[in-house]
Each structure stands twice: as C-alpha cells, then as structure tokens.
Amino acid sequence: MPFKRWFCAAGLLAASAPAFAHGDEVHEGQSAWSLWQFSPEIILGLVIAGLIYWRGSRHGLVERRWRIAAFFGGLLALFVALISPVEGLADHIFAVHQVEHMLLRTVAPMLLFLSAPQAAMVRGSPRWLTRFFAGSGWLRGLVGVLRWPPLATVLFLAASYFWMLPRFHDMAILDEPIHYLWHVSLLLTGLVFFSVIFDRRAAPQGPALGTRLGMFLAAALGNIVLGAFLTLKDVSLYSAYLELGHMWHVSELTDEQTGGIIMWIPGTMMFALSAIWVVYSWSSEETRFTERRMRSGRELAGARAKSNSALALGLAVTALLILVLAVSVVSLIDHPPGGARDYGIAGKIPG
C-alpha cells in the first residue's frame, strides 16, 4: 500500500503537469507581461490534479487546512514556473531561468509532498486511474529503486549539474523537445527526492532521520558549490540567451552571476527550512508514538530519551547546514566576485 500511494501521488502529479517549453525571440522594447505561456495541456493538468486532490481530501479523512494550502501552493509554483511570464523570461535571462528551476525542482515538489498528498490523491482518483498507476509490479519496483535515498539524492543533483554544462544548457534553450526533457527531469527528480524526505513513515519502513538530513546536506552542498562557481567566475558561459534576445540590458556575466547567487542563497535556504521542518515533525511524531505505545513510566521515559537523542542529532545536523549557508553568504560579502565590482551586481540586481 505505501508503494501504491507514493507512486500514484508522484505519477499523477508528474503526468498531469507536463513541463512544456518555451519562448520565442523577443523584440526590442517588448514587455515582460506579454510573455505569458498559455499552454492548455499544462493548465488542464494542474486543474485536474487540483480537483483530484480536493475530491480526495473532502470525501476521505479530514485533511489539515495547512496541508491543503501546501498542495495548492505547489500547484501555484508550477503555474508560475510554466505559465506566467517567468517561463517566457527564462529563455532570455539566465537569472530568471534559475528562479524557474528553483520553483520546478525544489519549491513545487517540496510543497506538494509536504502536504502528504498520497492518500487524498488515491481517494480522489477514479479507480481505473489508480489501477493504471499502481497495478504493475515492475512499476512499484522501479519506484522503490528510485526512492532509495542515495540514488534519489544523486539523481536530484545530477539533473541540476548536467543541464548546467554549457553545451547541453545552450542546446536545451534553443531546442524545444530538449527543453521539455530538461524541465521534466528537474520536476521528476525533485518529486522523487522530496517524496523520500517527507515520507510520513518512520524507520524502518521509512528512511531514518539521519538519512533524511544527510540528503538535505548533500543537496545543499551541491547547490552551494554550483551557485558559488557561477557567482565567482569571471567569464560568461552561455550564449543561447543572446541568440534568442537577451533582455533587461545587463551583461551576460552579470546575468549569470546573479543566477548563481539565486541558486547559492535562496535555493540553499529552501533545504535549510525543509530540514528544520523534518526535525520538528519527526520529534512530534516520536512523542505521539511513545505516548500511544508505552505503558509504564519507566518505558515512556526511556523512549523519550531516545527521541530526544534523535532530535538533538537532527538539530545538530540542521545547525551545520545553516552554518554552511551562513559561511557562504559571508564569503560572498567579504570577497565579491570581479564581475560584481565591474557591473555592480553586489549593490544592485538588474530589474
């Protein structure tokens, strides 16, 4: 049953919101608000996913309001990334492209699985659709393999690093099918990654707290390294934005350094906030579990001591993650890149 729910949730969310691309060349003086991408298939997919979740949350167990808000917040993040002018601008401004990708691979999957949508999506889906997604043994096996924490983490990072290689980055900007594959890979790896992170099952059925926090740390460090490289480099790497028409009248280097800062600081902060939430929810669940299961005062005290030890470990790892982020920010302030001095990026982000 857990495999069925996880696969149905991830499959419905991924299949119902295909990440189609993308913008055309822009003209001089063209307004950003003219770059809305009205893709009927994406809008329809988001509406269907919302209706299925709403039906499942109303006709099953009562869902907490904040979980419902989180789910629809995730759908809104996908809407902003794929329909709003963010999608149109992303093909002409590297920094906006990093905002779009942060929404696709981090913010939307994080909110969707923070809402614990598995049960609601299964309850709200037609039976034939549930059987389609969950009826195959090999599909359940594939999902189980992809959700193995080390593999989920490697795929999450690999999808980001691969598409930042200049050759493949420019190719994806200029070629619509490849751009589509780019968005799908970011969204799917994000969904798999956060489905493991926010798995409501405790160990041994679900990943242990240390495993989840280790995944966060690896993802955060990967973000920091790539963001720092993009921010501190002194040459531009990507030419496709010029071919489609670079907007906002900023240099290519300034644009790419700004995108690096977005990936480095706000992107990494998403992982820190998620780690704090995981530690908090883990502690709350452990307390509820011990209060239900332990009968004598001595057993309860012992169980709470173990719970407190796990919480302390989780907080220590979270504190380390936040420390790494803080050191990154301080290093950026104390040692601004050459491009920042040349183009004013340290004092002003182009708008």
C-alpha positions in Angstrom: 0.0 0.0 0.0 2.8 2.6 0.7 4.3 1.9 -2.7 0.9 2.3 -4.3 0.2 5.6 -2.6 3.7 7.1 -3.3 3.6 6.0 -6.9 0.0 7.3 -7.5 0.9 10.7 -6.0 4.1 11.1 -7.9 2.7 9.7 -11.1 -0.4 11.8 -11.1 1.5 15.0 -10.2 4.1 14.4 -12.8 1.8 13.2 -15.6 -0.8 15.9 -15.0 1.6 18.8 -15.2 3.9 18.3 -18.2 6.6 21.0 -18.3 6.4 22.2 -21.8 8.7 24.9 -23.2 9.3 27.6 -24.4 9.7 31.1 -25.6 10.4 32.7 -29.0 12.7 35.5 -29.9 11.8 38.8 -28.3 11.7 42.2 -29.9 13.2 45.5 -28.7 11.1 47.1 -26.1 8.8 44.1 -25.7 7.1 44.0 -22.3 7.7 41.0 -19.9 3.9 40.8 -19.3 3.4 39.9 -23.0 5.4 36.6 -22.4 2.6 34.6 -20.8 2.7 31.0 -22.0 -0.9 29.8 -22.2 -0.4 26.1 -22.6 -3.8 24.4 -22.4 -2.3 21.0 -21.6 -0.4 22.4 -18.6 -3.4 24.4 -17.3 -5.7 21.4 -17.7 -3.2 19.1 -16.0 -2.9 21.5 -13.0 -6.7 21.8 -12.8 -7.2 18.0 -12.9 -4.6 17.4 -10.2 -6.2 20.1 -8.0 -9.7 18.6 -8.5 -8.5 15.1 -7.7 -6.8 16.2 -4.5 -9.8 18.3 -3.4 -12.1 15.4 -4.0 -9.9 13.1 -2.1 -9.4 15.5 0.8 -13.2 16.2 1.2 -14.5 12.7 0.8 -11.9 10.9 2.9 -10.2 11.6 6.1 -10.3 15.3 7.0 -7.1 17.0 5.9 -5.5 19.7 7.8 -6.0 23.1 6.2 -2.3 23.9 6.1 -1.7 20.7 4.1 -4.4 21.6 1.6 -2.8 25.1 1.3 0.6 23.5 0.8 -0.6 21.3 -2.0 -2.3 24.1 -3.9 0.8 26.3 -3.2 2.8 23.6 -5.0 0.4 23.8 -8.0 0.7 27.6 -7.9 4.5 27.3 -8.0 4.2 25.1 -11.1 1.8 27.6 -12.7 4.2 30.5 -12.0 7.1 28.5 -13.4 5.4 27.2 -16.6 2.6 29.6 -17.5 3.4 33.0 -16.1 5.9 35.4 -17.7 8.6 33.7 -15.7 8.6 30.9 -18.3 8.9 33.4 -21.2 11.6 35.5 -19.5 13.6 32.4 -18.6 14.7 31.9 -22.2 16.1 35.4 -22.3 17.5 36.0 -18.8 19.7 33.4 -17.1 18.8 34.7 -13.6 15.1 34.2 -14.2 15.8 30.8 -15.5 17.3 29.9 -12.1 14.2 31.1 -10.4 12.1 29.0 -12.7 14.2 25.9 -12.0 14.1 26.5 -8.2 10.3 26.5 -8.5 10.3 23.3 -10.6 12.8 21.2 -8.7 12.6 22.5 -5.2 9.6 24.7 -4.2 6.8 22.9 -6.0 7.9 19.3 -5.1 8.6 20.4 -1.5 5.1 21.9 -1.1 3.3 19.1 -2.9 4.9 16.4 -0.7 4.8 18.5 2.5 1.0 18.3 2.1 1.2 14.4 2.3 -1.0 14.1 -0.8 -0.8 10.3 -1.2 -4.0 9.3 0.5 -6.0 12.2 -0.9 -4.8 11.6 -4.4 -5.7 7.9 -4.2 -9.1 8.6 -2.7 -9.9 11.3 -5.2 -8.8 9.3 -8.3 -11.1 7.2 -10.5 -10.5 3.5 -9.8 -9.2 2.8 -13.3 -6.6 5.5 -13.0 -5.4 4.2 -9.6 -5.1 0.7 -11.1 -3.2 2.1 -14.1 -0.6 3.7 -11.9 -0.4 1.2 -9.1 -1.3 -2.2 -10.7 2.0 -3.1 -12.2 4.6 -4.9 -10.1 7.6 -3.7 -12.1 6.4 -0.1 -11.8 6.2 -0.4 -8.0 9.7 -2.0 -8.0 11.0 0.9 -10.2 9.6 3.5 -7.8 11.1 1.6 -4.8 14.6 1.7 -6.5 14.3 5.4 -7.4 13.3 6.2 -3.8 16.4 4.6 -2.4 17.9 7.7 -0.6 21.4 7.6 -2.1 20.0 7.2 -5.6 17.3 9.8 -5.2 19.9 12.3 -4.0 22.4 11.5 -6.8 19.6 11.9 -9.4 18.4 15.1 -7.9 21.9 16.6 -8.0 22.8 15.1 -11.4 19.8 16.6 -13.1 20.9 20.1 -11.9 24.6 19.7 -12.8 24.1 18.0 -16.1 21.9 20.8 -17.5 24.3 23.5 -16.4 27.1 22.2 -18.7 27.3 25.0 -21.3 26.9 22.6 -24.3 23.7 21.0 -23.0 22.4 24.2 -21.4 22.5 26.1 -24.7 21.2 23.1 -26.6 18.2 22.9 -24.3 17.5 26.6 -24.5 17.4 26.5 -28.3 15.7 23.2 -28.9 12.1 22.8 -27.6 12.0 19.0 -27.2 15.2 19.0 -25.2 13.9 21.9 -23.2 10.9 19.8 -22.4 13.1 16.9 -21.3 15.1 19.4 -19.1 12.0 20.6 -17.3 10.6 17.0 -16.9 13.9 15.7 -15.5 14.1 18.6 -12.9 10.4 18.1 -11.9 10.6 14.3 -11.6 13.8 14.1 -9.7 12.5 16.8 -7.4 9.3 14.8 -6.8 11.3 11.6 -6.0 13.7 13.5 -3.7 11.0 15.2 -1.6 8.8 12.1 -1.6 11.6 10.4 0.4 12.3 13.5 2.6 8.7 13.9 3.6 7.8 10.2 3.9 5.5 10.1 6.9 6.6 6.6 7.8 9.2 6.3 10.5 12.2 3.9 10.3 12.4 1.0 9.5 9.5 1.4 7.0 10.6 4.9 6.0 14.1 6.5 6.0 15.7 7.3 9.3 16.0 10.9 10.4 19.8 10.9 9.9 19.3 9.7 6.3 16.9 12.4 5.5 19.1 15.1 7.0 22.1 13.6 5.1 20.1 14.0 1.9 19.4 17.6 2.7 23.1 18.3 3.5 24.2 16.7 0.2 21.6 18.7 -1.8 22.5 21.9 0.0 26.3 21.5 -0.5 25.7 20.7 -4.2 23.7 23.9 -4.5 26.3 25.9 -2.8 29.2 24.6 -4.9 27.4 25.1 -8.2 26.0 28.5 -7.2 29.4 29.7 -5.9 31.1 28.6 -9.1 28.5 30.6 -11.2 28.8 33.6 -9.0 32.6 33.8 -8.7 33.5 33.0 -12.3 34.8 35.9 -14.4 33.7 34.8 -17.9 30.2 34.1 -19.4 29.4 30.5 -20.3 26.1 30.5 -22.1 25.4 32.1 -25.5 21.9 30.9 -26.2 20.3 33.8 -24.4 21.9 36.2 -26.8 20.6 34.2 -29.8 17.0 34.4 -28.5 17.4 38.0 -27.4 19.0 39.0 -24.1 16.6 41.2 -22.1 17.0 43.8 -19.3 20.1 45.4 -20.9 22.6 43.7 -18.5 25.8 42.0 -19.4 25.9 38.2 -19.8 28.4 37.9 -17.0 26.2 39.9 -14.6 23.2 37.9 -15.5 25.0 34.6 -14.9 26.5 35.8 -11.6 23.0 36.9 -10.4 21.7 33.5 -11.3 24.5 31.9 -9.3 23.6 34.0 -6.3 19.9 32.9 -6.6 21.0 29.3 -6.7 23.5 29.8 -3.9 21.5 31.6 -1.3 17.7 31.4 -1.8 18.0 27.9 -3.3 20.0 26.6 -0.4 17.7 28.2 2.1 14.9 26.1 0.9 16.8 23.0 2.0 17.6 24.5 5.4 13.9 25.4 6.0 12.8 21.9 4.9 15.4 20.3 7.2 14.1 22.2 10.2 10.5 21.1 9.4 11.6 17.5 9.1 13.3 17.6 12.5 10.2 19.3 14.1 7.7 16.8 12.6 9.9 13.8 13.5 10.1 15.0 17.1 6.3 15.5 17.2 5.7 12.0 15.7 8.1 10.3 18.1 6.3 11.9 21.1 2.9 10.8 19.8 4.2 7.3 19.2 5.7 6.8 22.6 2.6 8.2 24.3 0.5 5.6 22.5 2.7 2.6 22.9 4.5 3.0 26.2 2.6 1.9 29.3 4.9 2.3 32.3 6.6 5.5 33.3 10.0 3.9 33.0 9.4 2.7 29.4 8.0 6.1 28.5 11.0 7.9 30.0 13.4 5.7 28.1 11.6 6.1 24.8 11.5 9.9 25.2 15.2 9.9 26.0 15.9 8.1 22.7 13.5 10.5 20.9 15.4 13.5 22.5 18.7 12.0 21.3 17.4 11.7 17.8 16.1 15.3 18.0 19.4 16.5 19.3 21.3 14.8 16.4 18.8 16.3 13.9 19.2 19.8 15.3 23.0 19.5 15.2 22.9 18.5 11.5 20.5 21.2 10.8 22.6 23.7 12.6 25.6 22.6 10.5 23.6 23.1 7.3 22.6 26.6 8.4 26.3 27.3 9.3 27.5 26.3 5.9 24.9 28.6 4.4 25.9 31.5 6.6 29.6 31.0 5.8 28.7 31.0 2.1 26.9 34.3 2.5 29.7 35.9 4.5 32.3 34.8 1.9 30.3 36.4 -0.8 30.0 39.7 1.1 33.7 39.7 2.1 35.0 38.6 -1.3 32.7 39.8 -4.0 33.4 38.5 -7.5 35.3 40.6 -10.0 32.1 40.8 -12.1 30.3 42.3 -9.1 32.8 45.2 -9.0 32.7 45.6 -12.7 29.0 45.5 -13.2 27.6 46.5 -9.8 26.0 43.1 -9.0 26.9 43.4 -5.3 25.0 46.5 -5.0 22.2 46.2 -7.5 20.3 43.3 -9.1 19.1 44.2 -12.5 15.4 44.6 -12.8 
